[in-house]
């Protein structure tokens, strides 16, 4: 198993410089990761550096998911125009927890429309959801045509859990892929999540995980 080909190597901290981003993107491409996941401000820079040598992913509504729908759509349209191959969009967790499922679905459907032809992952932040809510989130993500359901931003009290990945994989019936993210920092854990059904791993520890210095 070439685990690098399943990893979105992420650099999403707010206190990083342009030179750090450039070095991260170039070395990620050389290391053979599937994608780099970056904040929106760096998408144009990343694409100019590596082109199609590695997928470039941007986050939308990150990390809280509480921007208005119109703001998220504008953000998604912007990064896609600048060349993002994929978007990881945070659903409105507050609206979801309030039972406003129609609002959540409408937002995700709108994001799906603007990202047509590109990969869209929906971050549902499992740390804040009950089992029943996780199942509802899975249903909404499938119905909205998302390519992936993603466990976490990495900014919540806890990240990916094996049982959640197994459940999403088992109950999705192959209608959506699963990205495990949040707290996955070593190779052993990454492999365990892949065995549980994760189609993609999100981590900020890609280099150390594969013992490839940044």
Beta strands, then each sheet from edge to edge (+ up, - down):
strand 1: 7-11
strand 2: 35-38
strand 3: 55-60
strand 4: 86-90
strand 5: 119-123
strand 6: 148-150
strand 7: 177-181
strand 8: 200-203
sheet 1: 1+ 2+ 3+ 4+ 5+ 6+ 7+ 8+ 1+
end
